[in-house]
Amino acid sequence: MNNTKESHIVVFITHAESDELVLSTLQKHYTKLSQCTQLKDICKLLVDKVPKVFLMTGDTLEKSLYNYYRSLDAVSQYAICEHRVVALIPRQSEADAYEAYKAKIIDDYMVSRPVYEMHRIVLICEHLLIELGVDPVHNPLNTAKFNQQLDKFAEPLKQSLQKGLARKKDLKHAFEHSIIEIDNALELAASKIQLNQSVNLDIKRLKETLASIRSDEIRPELLKLQTKALHLLEKTLDINPHDQEDPIEVLKEPLKEEKVEADDATKKPKQQYEFNRLYQQNVDPDELLQQSINLPCILLVEDDIISSQLTKMLLANYSVHLETVANGRQAFASLTSKRYDLVLMDINLPDTNGIYILDQASSGNSINKETPIIMLSGNKNKTTVAKALERGAKGYIIKPLDKSTVAKLFTRFLHKNN
């Protein structure tokens, strides 16, 4: 594998001669690029934290997809980087690739054998990098090329271009200045947490602002802010300020209050072990797939992106396979096609009530009839609690989850089943 530090673009090569033009085009525009030829290298790059665009070549669309999804399955028990996947396919596979793109099986595709539009692969990468929150820094030589191109235009057009580009730059700077206030507030809050001082943040406004991020040129700056906010919120999960009530847990059988230590079967080693394992050994995707079969499988049903991210951060400390869905339709599809060891179900979903999904999953011949389902809510309503327990919920927890609550849940429901 030809690795560069913090590679944002990965090209999986299956036929060096056929893919030479695509690779050389990318190398002219991007410096943070890796190329590889083995699935074990894809596995290693998937668990690397840096956001990436994977360009998967193949003689057919099926082969291109197989290499990517096989690698993705192999590292299902590991935290993986945020990424996008692009199929680079021969001309005869274009119709199939378009259908796969519409079905969201791939994020984009390009006919690369032969290459008809050399600029298209650069545009695809740039668009997907911006989606990932990565500022698509090009090769420094491009600046000189831009200036050369600018000099070719007549003076009136040249002046208009310069003014237009300067205005876009000013708008970007104005936006960056507008988020400094929030950025400083987060920094101050983090400092107060370290000193065990009370923190005053308008969490509702913060969540609304972060959740409204869209894919455009300002996304990289916003995602940096979002990441900072999420880490700050994660730190507060173990803090119960004196002016707030303790988290409420309503269970048919109250959880024991003694200190819980997750045992070796559930507790996942820290990140260092994970990277040592994948980077210092000759990783076999089939071996990783076999090892993942015995991991407890959890389904998280949560439509709020911030709550979902926080829960993922908490569960990343454990060796579990986590699947997430954002609405009732997806939850119902998952619960009718696969058995889970534990389900965390939000009550207020955009298309239905979580209790309805609970009722469906806990009755009849459902394959998850015996699966513990824990209801999640932002507030306590006695009527709703009673209804959830009556319909088969094993617990009702007020969000946000914290580490001690997750440890207790795992001790009671996962240790007992494994």
C-alpha positions in Angstrom: 0.0 0.0 0.0 1.3 3.4 -1.0 0.3 5.4 2.1 0.5 9.1 2.7 -0.2 10.7 6.1 -3.9 11.4 6.6 -5.0 10.1 3.2 -8.4 11.5 2.2 -8.6 9.6 -1.1 -8.1 5.9 -1.5 -7.9 4.2 -4.9 -8.3 0.4 -4.8 -6.4 -0.8 -7.9 -7.5 -4.1 -9.6 -5.7 -3.6 -12.9 -2.8 -1.2 -12.8 -2.6 -0.6 -16.6 -6.4 0.0 -16.9 -6.5 2.4 -14.0 -3.3 4.3 -14.7 -5.1 7.4 -16.2 -7.5 7.8 -13.3 -4.6 7.5 -10.8 -2.3 10.0 -12.6 -5.2 12.5 -12.9 -5.9 12.3 -9.1 -2.2 12.6 -8.3 -2.0 15.9 -10.2 -4.8 17.4 -8.1 -4.5 15.8 -4.6 -1.5 15.2 -2.4 -3.3 13.2 0.4 -3.9 10.1 -1.7 -3.3 6.3 -1.2 -3.4 3.4 -3.6 -3.8 -0.2 -2.6 -4.4 -3.6 -4.1 -5.4 -5.9 -1.2 -8.5 -6.0 1.0 -6.5 -6.0 4.2 -5.3 -2.5 3.3 -8.9 -1.4 2.8 -9.7 -2.8 6.3 -6.8 -0.8 7.8 -7.9 2.4 6.1 -11.5 2.0 7.2 -10.5 2.0 10.9 -8.2 4.9 10.5 -10.1 8.0 11.8 -9.4 10.3 8.9 -12.5 10.8 6.6 -12.0 9.3 3.2 -13.4 8.7 -0.3 -12.9 5.1 -1.4 -12.6 4.7 -5.2 -13.2 1.0 -5.9 -12.2 -0.3 -9.4 -13.4 -3.5 -10.9 -14.1 -5.4 -14.1 -17.8 -5.3 -13.2 -19.9 -3.3 -10.8 -20.4 -6.5 -8.7 -16.7 -7.0 -8.2 -16.2 -3.4 -7.2 -19.0 -3.6 -4.6 -17.9 -7.0 -3.3 -14.4 -5.7 -2.5 -15.8 -2.7 -0.6 -18.6 -4.4 1.3 -16.5 -7.5 2.2 -14.0 -5.2 3.8 -16.7 -3.2 5.6 -18.2 -6.4 7.0 -14.8 -7.6 8.2 -14.3 -4.5 10.4 -17.9 -4.3 11.6 -16.8 -4.6 15.3 -14.5 -1.6 15.0 -15.2 2.1 14.9 -14.7 3.2 11.3 -14.0 6.5 9.7 -16.7 8.6 8.0 -16.3 7.9 4.3 -17.9 7.7 0.9 -17.6 5.0 -1.8 -17.4 5.5 -5.5 -17.5 2.6 -8.1 -15.1 3.0 -11.0 -16.6 0.7 -13.6 -16.3 -0.3 -17.3 -18.6 1.2 -19.9 -20.9 -1.8 -20.0 -21.7 -1.6 -16.3 -22.9 2.0 -16.4 -26.7 1.2 -16.3 -26.2 -1.1 -13.3 -24.1 1.5 -11.6 -26.7 4.2 -12.1 -29.4 1.9 -10.4 -27.0 1.2 -7.5 -26.4 5.0 -7.1 -30.2 5.6 -7.0 -30.6 2.9 -4.4 -27.8 4.5 -2.3 -25.6 1.4 -2.5 -22.8 3.6 -3.7 -22.3 7.4 -3.3 -21.3 7.9 -6.9 -19.8 6.1 -9.9 -17.7 6.9 -12.9 -16.9 5.1 -16.2 -13.2 4.7 -15.9 -12.5 2.0 -18.5 -12.2 3.9 -20.7 -12.1 7.4 -19.2 -14.2 9.9 -21.2 -14.2 12.9 -18.9 -10.9 13.3 -17.0 -12.2 16.2 -14.9 -15.2 14.2 -13.6 -13.2 12.1 -11.1 -11.8 15.3 -9.6 -15.3 16.8 -9.3 -16.6 13.7 -7.7 -13.8 13.6 -5.1 -14.2 17.3 -4.4 -17.9 17.1 -3.8 -17.7 14.0 -1.5 -14.8 15.5 0.5 -16.9 18.6 1.2 -19.8 16.3 2.3 -17.3 14.7 4.7 -16.3 18.1 6.1 -12.8 17.9 4.5 -11.5 21.1 2.8 -10.4 19.6 -0.5 -6.8 21.0 -0.6 -5.4 20.6 -4.0 -1.8 20.3 -5.1 -0.1 23.6 -4.7 0.8 23.6 -8.4 -2.9 24.3 -9.1 -2.6 27.9 -7.8 0.1 28.6 -10.4 -2.1 27.0 -13.1 -5.0 29.2 -12.0 -2.9 32.3 -12.3 -1.7 31.2 -15.8 -5.3 30.6 -16.8 -6.4 34.0 -15.5 -3.8 35.8 -17.5 -5.3 34.3 -20.7 -8.5 36.3 -20.3 -9.1 39.9 -21.4 -8.8 42.6 -18.7 -12.5 43.2 -18.1 -13.2 39.5 -17.5 -10.1 39.1 -15.5 -11.1 42.0 -13.2 -14.6 40.5 -12.8 -13.2 37.1 -11.9 -10.9 38.6 -9.3 -13.7 40.6 -7.8 -16.1 37.7 -7.7 -13.5 35.4 -6.1 -12.6 38.0 -3.5 -16.3 38.4 -2.6 -16.7 34.7 -2.1 -13.7 34.7 0.1 -15.1 37.6 2.1 -18.4 35.8 2.6 -16.6 32.8 3.9 -14.6 34.9 6.4 -17.8 36.6 7.5 -19.4 33.2 8.3 -16.4 32.0 10.1 -16.5 35.1 12.3 -20.2 34.5 13.0 -19.5 31.1 14.7 -16.6 32.4 16.8 -19.1 33.2 19.6 -20.3 29.6 19.8 -16.7 28.3 19.5 -15.6 30.5 22.4 -18.6 29.4 24.4 -17.7 25.7 23.9 -14.1 26.4 24.9 -15.2 28.2 28.1 -17.6 25.4 29.0 -14.8 22.8 28.5 -12.6 24.8 30.9 -15.3 25.0 33.5 -15.9 21.3 33.3 -12.3 20.6 34.0 -12.6 22.8 37.1 -15.9 21.1 38.2 -17.7 24.4 37.8 -21.3 24.8 36.6 -21.8 25.2 32.9 -24.5 27.3 31.2 -25.1 26.4 27.6 -28.2 26.8 25.5 -28.2 23.1 24.5 -31.4 23.3 22.5 -30.1 26.1 20.4 -26.8 24.4 20.0 -28.4 21.1 18.9 -30.6 22.9 16.4 -27.6 24.8 14.9 -25.5 21.7 14.6 -28.3 19.5 13.2 -29.0 22.1 10.5 -25.6 21.6 8.8 -25.9 21.1 5.1 -23.5 19.9 2.5 -21.9 23.0 1.0 -18.7 24.9 1.0 -19.0 26.0 4.7 -19.6 22.4 5.9 -15.9 21.8 6.9 -15.9 24.6 9.4 -19.3 23.7 10.8 -18.3 20.0 11.2 -15.2 21.1 13.2 -17.5 23.0 15.5 -19.9 20.0 15.7 -17.1 17.7 16.6 -16.0 20.0 19.4 -19.6 20.3 20.7 -20.1 16.6 20.7 -16.9 15.9 22.7 -18.0 18.6 25.1 -21.4 17.0 25.5 -19.8 13.6 26.0 -17.8 14.9 28.9 -21.0 16.2 30.6 -22.6 12.7 30.5 -20.9 11.7 33.7 -21.7 15.1 35.4 -24.9 15.6 37.5 -25.0 19.3 38.4 -26.5 20.0 41.8 -29.4 22.0 40.3 -30.5 19.0 38.2 -32.2 15.8 39.1 -30.4 12.5 38.7 -31.1 10.6 35.5 -34.4 8.7 35.8 -34.4 4.9 35.2 -37.8 3.1 35.2 -37.5 -0.7 35.0 -39.7 -3.6 35.9 -36.9 -5.0 37.9 -34.7 -2.1 39.4 -31.1 -2.3 38.5 -28.7 -2.8 41.3 -26.9 0.4 42.4 -23.5 -1.1 43.2 -20.6 -0.1 41.1 -20.5 -2.1 37.9 -17.4 -3.1 36.1 -17.9 -4.4 32.5 -16.3 -7.8 32.3 -13.6 -8.8 29.7 -16.2 -10.4 27.4 -18.0 -7.1 26.8 -15.5 -4.3 27.6 -13.5 -3.5 24.5 -9.8 -2.7 24.7 -8.9 1.0 24.1 -8.2 2.4 20.7 -4.5 1.6 20.9 -5.2 -2.1 20.8 -7.5 -1.7 17.9 -4.9 0.0 15.8 -2.1 -2.3 16.8 -4.2 -5.2 15.8 -5.0 -4.0 12.4 -1.7 -2.3 11.5 0.9 -4.7 12.9 -0.7 -8.0 11.8 -1.5 -9.4 8.4 -5.3 -8.9 8.7 -7.5 -11.5 7.2 -11.0 -10.1 6.5 -12.5 -13.6 6.7 -11.0 -14.1 10.2 -12.4 -10.8 11.4 -15.8 -11.7 10.0 -15.8 -15.0 11.9 -14.8 -13.3 15.2 -17.6 -10.8 14.9 -20.3 -13.4 14.8 -20.3 -13.8 18.6 -20.5 -10.1 19.4 -23.7 -8.8 21.0 -25.8 -7.0 18.4 -27.6 -3.8 19.4 -30.2 -1.8 17.5 -30.4 1.9 18.2 -33.6 3.7 17.0 -33.0 7.4 17.2 -33.9 10.2 14.8 -32.0 13.0 16.6 -28.5 13.1 15.1 -26.9 14.6 18.2 -28.4 12.0 20.6 -27.4 9.3 18.1 -23.8 10.4 18.0 -23.6 10.7 21.8 -24.9 7.1 22.2 -22.4 5.8 19.6 -19.6 7.5 21.5 -20.7 5.7 24.7 -21.1 2.3 23.0 -17.7 2.6 21.3 -16.2 1.5 24.7 -17.7 -1.9 24.3 -17.2 -4.9 22.0 -20.6 -4.8 20.4 -22.0 -4.6 16.9 -24.2 -1.5 16.7 -26.8 -0.8 14.0 -28.6 2.6 13.9 -31.8 3.6 12.2 -33.6 6.9 12.2 -37.3 6.2 11.8 -40.0 3.7 12.5 -40.1 2.3 9.0 -36.4 1.4 9.1 -36.8 0.0 12.7 -39.7 -2.2 11.7 -37.7 -3.5 8.7 -34.7 -4.3 10.9 -36.7 -6.0 13.7 -38.5 -8.2 11.3 -35.4 -9.4 9.4 -32.8 -9.9 12.2 -32.7 -10.9 15.8 -30.9 -8.4 18.2 -29.6 -8.9 21.7 -30.7 -5.4 22.9 -32.8 -2.6 21.4 -32.7 1.1 22.4 -35.9 2.6 21.1 -36.7 6.3 21.0 -40.4 7.0 21.7 -40.8 10.1 19.5 -40.0 9.1 15.9 -40.7 11.2 12.8 -43.1 8.7 11.2 -44.6 6.8 14.1 -44.5 6.2 17.9 -41.8 4.0 19.3 -44.4 2.2 21.4 -46.1 1.0 18.2 -42.9 -0.5 17.0 -42.3 -2.0 20.5 -45.8 -3.6 20.3 -45.1 -5.1 16.9 -41.7 -6.5 18.0 -42.9 -8.0 21.3 -46.0 -9.8 20.0 -46.9 -12.8 17.8 -44.2 -14.7 16.1 -41.7 -11.8 16.0 -38.1 -13.0 15.9 -37.4 -10.3 18.6 -40.2 -11.3 20.9 -37.7 -12.1 23.6 -35.3 -9.3 22.9 -35.0 -6.7 25.7 -36.3 -3.4 24.4 -35.4 -0.2 26.4 -37.4 2.9 25.6 -35.7 6.3 25.4 -37.3 9.6 26.0 -36.4 13.2 26.7 -39.0 13.5 29.4 -40.9 11.4 32.0 -44.6 10.9 31.5 -46.2 8.4 33.9 -48.9 7.4 31.4 -46.3 6.7 28.6 -44.0 4.8 31.0 -46.9 2.6 32.1 -48.0 2.0 28.5 -44.4 1.1 27.4 -44.0 -1.4 30.3 -47.4 -2.9 29.6 -46.5 -3.4 25.9 -43.4 -5.3 26.8 -40.6 -2.8 27.3 -37.9 -3.9 29.8 -37.0 -0.4 30.7 -37.7 3.3 30.2 -34.8 5.7 30.4 -34.6 9.5 30.3 -32.1 10.8 27.8 -29.2 11.4 27.5 -27.7 8.0 28.4 -24.6 8.1 30.6 -21.7 5.6 31.0 -23.0 4.2 34.3 -26.5 3.6 32.9 -25.0 1.8 29.8 -22.8 -0.4 32.0 -25.8 -1.4 34.1 -27.9 -2.2 31.0 -25.1 -4.3 29.6 -24.6 -6.1 32.9 -28.2 -7.0 33.2 -29.2 -7.8 29.6 -26.1 -8.7 27.6 -24.1 -10.6 30.2 -27.1 -12.7 31.0 -27.6 -13.6 27.4 -24.0 -14.4 26.5 
